[in-house]
């Protein structure tokens, strides 16, 4: 039995969960999310808890059990607390600036790179070398943060580029260090 799939999902006050067949709608103080799940998974809503049950111990049902439970729990957490990813920019002259709701990055290219904020995502630039991506959909927040990082990944020689906060970039020895040994 799935250890994660077995756990009930506690629904906090102020959050409404609606089941329509295999579609789950979660509405809370920060917004609402909706997602469809596999039709074999049974969703049981009783009072303030939601449980996910699987019909059999087949491999596919076992793999969907914990996944379904985790996705619904992420939806509930998203509409109550929200999610955020923080990025840091390393490099001389590299910086980020807000232009209305869009993010403008100067990362050593001949032109600034503009990233538009999709619906449900907001950017914040507390410092020129820091970016915060916020939203209620965990998957979308991670995807947008990965797209920003992909514009200029941290390179292994000087470590310049966009990286997640706290990300360790392994540095390589350059030509001079290699020739001296």
C-alpha positions as CSV (number, residue, x, y, z in Angstrom):
1,X,0.0,0.0,0.0
2,X,1.3,3.5,-0.9
3,X,2.4,5.3,2.2
4,X,1.7,8.7,0.7
5,X,-1.5,7.6,-1.1
6,X,-3.0,6.3,2.2
7,X,-2.7,9.6,4.0
8,X,-5.9,11.7,4.1
9,X,-5.8,15.3,2.8
10,X,-6.9,17.7,5.5
11,X,-9.0,20.5,4.0
12,X,-8.5,23.7,6.0
13,X,-11.3,26.1,6.7
14,X,-11.9,28.6,3.9
15,X,-11.1,26.1,1.3
16,X,-13.8,24.4,-0.8
17,X,-13.2,21.1,-2.7
18,X,-15.6,20.1,-5.4
19,X,-15.6,16.6,-7.1
20,X,-17.1,16.2,-10.5
21,X,-16.3,12.7,-11.6
22,X,-12.5,12.6,-12.0
23,X,-12.2,16.4,-11.9
24,X,-11.2,18.1,-8.7
25,X,-11.8,21.9,-8.2
26,X,-10.1,23.6,-5.2
27,X,-11.1,27.1,-4.3
28,X,-9.4,29.1,-1.5
29,X,-8.4,32.6,-0.4
30,X,-5.7,32.9,-3.1
31,X,-7.7,31.6,-6.0
32,X,-9.0,28.4,-7.6
33,X,-7.4,25.5,-9.3
34,X,-8.9,22.6,-11.3
35,X,-7.4,19.4,-12.5
36,X,-8.6,16.1,-14.0
37,X,-7.2,12.8,-12.7
38,X,-7.3,9.2,-13.9
39,X,-10.8,7.8,-13.8
40,X,-9.7,4.6,-11.9
41,X,-8.8,6.6,-8.8
42,X,-11.6,6.9,-6.4
43,X,-11.8,10.2,-4.5
44,X,-13.8,10.2,-1.3
45,X,-14.8,13.5,0.4
46,X,-16.1,13.2,3.9
47,X,-16.3,16.4,6.1
48,X,-12.9,18.1,6.3
49,X,-10.8,15.3,4.7
50,X,-10.3,13.9,1.2
51,X,-9.1,10.4,0.6
52,X,-7.7,8.7,-2.5
53,X,-8.3,5.0,-3.0
54,X,-7.1,2.7,-5.8
55,X,-9.2,-0.2,-7.2
56,X,-6.4,-2.8,-7.3
57,X,-2.7,-3.5,-6.7
58,X,-1.8,-3.3,-10.4
59,X,1.4,-1.5,-11.2
60,X,-0.4,1.4,-12.9
61,X,-2.8,1.9,-10.0
62,X,0.0,1.8,-7.5
63,X,1.9,4.5,-9.4
64,X,-1.2,6.7,-9.7
65,X,-2.2,6.4,-6.1
66,X,0.5,8.5,-4.4
67,X,0.7,10.8,-7.4
68,X,-3.0,11.7,-7.3
69,X,-2.9,12.3,-3.6
70,X,0.2,14.5,-3.8
71,X,-1.2,16.6,-6.7
72,X,-4.5,17.3,-4.8
73,X,-2.5,18.1,-1.6
74,X,-0.4,20.6,-3.7
75,X,-3.6,22.2,-5.0
76,X,-4.9,22.7,-1.5
77,X,-1.6,24.1,-0.3
78,X,-1.4,26.4,-3.3
79,X,-4.8,28.1,-2.8
80,X,-4.0,28.6,1.0
81,X,-0.3,29.5,1.1
82,X,0.9,29.7,-2.4
83,X,4.3,28.7,-3.8
84,X,7.5,30.7,-4.6
85,X,10.9,30.0,-6.2
86,X,13.8,32.3,-5.7
87,X,16.6,32.9,-8.2
88,X,19.9,34.7,-8.0
89,X,21.8,36.4,-10.7
90,X,25.6,36.1,-10.6
91,X,27.8,38.2,-12.9
92,X,29.1,41.7,-13.4
93,X,26.5,43.8,-15.2
94,X,23.8,41.1,-15.0
95,X,20.6,42.4,-13.5
96,X,16.8,42.1,-13.5
97,X,14.2,44.9,-13.7
98,X,10.4,44.9,-13.5
99,X,8.6,46.4,-16.5
100,X,4.9,46.5,-15.5
101,X,4.2,42.8,-14.9
102,X,7.0,41.6,-17.1
103,X,10.6,40.7,-16.1
104,X,13.4,42.3,-18.1
105,X,16.8,40.6,-17.8
106,X,20.2,42.0,-18.8
107,X,22.4,38.9,-19.0
108,X,25.3,39.9,-21.2
109,X,23.5,39.6,-24.5
110,X,23.3,42.4,-27.0
111,X,19.7,43.0,-26.0
112,X,17.6,42.7,-22.9
113,X,15.5,39.5,-22.5
114,X,11.8,40.1,-21.6
115,X,9.8,37.3,-19.9
116,X,6.1,37.8,-19.8
117,X,4.2,36.8,-16.6
118,X,1.5,34.2,-17.5
119,X,-1.8,34.4,-15.7
120,X,-1.5,33.3,-12.1
121,X,2.2,34.1,-11.9
122,X,3.8,37.3,-10.5
123,X,7.4,38.3,-10.4
124,X,9.2,40.3,-7.7
125,X,12.7,41.9,-7.9
126,X,13.7,42.7,-4.3
127,X,17.3,43.5,-5.5
128,X,18.8,43.8,-9.0
129,X,20.4,40.3,-8.7
130,X,17.4,38.5,-7.1
131,X,14.1,37.3,-8.6
132,X,11.1,35.8,-6.9
133,X,8.5,33.9,-8.8
134,X,5.1,33.4,-7.0
135,X,1.9,31.7,-7.8
136,X,-0.7,29.1,-6.6
137,X,0.1,26.4,-9.1
138,X,3.3,24.6,-8.0
139,X,4.0,23.1,-11.5
140,X,3.6,26.5,-13.2
141,X,5.9,28.3,-10.7
142,X,8.6,25.7,-11.2
143,X,8.3,25.8,-14.9
144,X,8.6,29.6,-15.2
145,X,11.5,29.6,-12.8
146,X,13.2,27.0,-15.0
147,X,12.6,29.1,-18.1
148,X,14.2,32.1,-16.4
149,X,17.2,30.0,-15.4
150,X,17.4,28.6,-18.9
151,X,18.0,32.0,-20.4
152,X,21.6,32.0,-19.0
153,X,22.5,28.8,-17.1
154,X,25.4,29.1,-14.6
155,X,28.6,28.3,-16.4
156,X,31.2,26.1,-14.8
157,X,34.3,28.3,-15.0
158,X,33.3,31.5,-13.3
159,X,29.8,30.5,-12.1
160,X,28.1,33.4,-14.0
161,X,24.4,33.1,-14.8
162,X,21.0,32.6,-13.3
163,X,20.7,30.0,-10.6
164,X,18.2,28.9,-7.9
165,X,18.8,30.4,-4.5
166,X,21.2,28.1,-2.6
167,X,22.2,26.1,-5.8
168,X,25.7,24.9,-5.7
169,X,27.6,25.3,-9.0
170,X,30.7,23.0,-9.3
171,X,33.5,25.0,-10.8
172,X,36.1,23.6,-13.2
173,X,39.7,24.5,-13.3
174,X,40.6,26.7,-16.2
175,X,43.5,26.4,-18.7
176,X,46.1,28.0,-16.4
177,X,45.4,25.7,-13.5
178,X,45.4,22.7,-15.8
179,X,48.8,23.6,-17.4
180,X,50.5,24.3,-14.1
181,X,49.9,20.8,-12.8
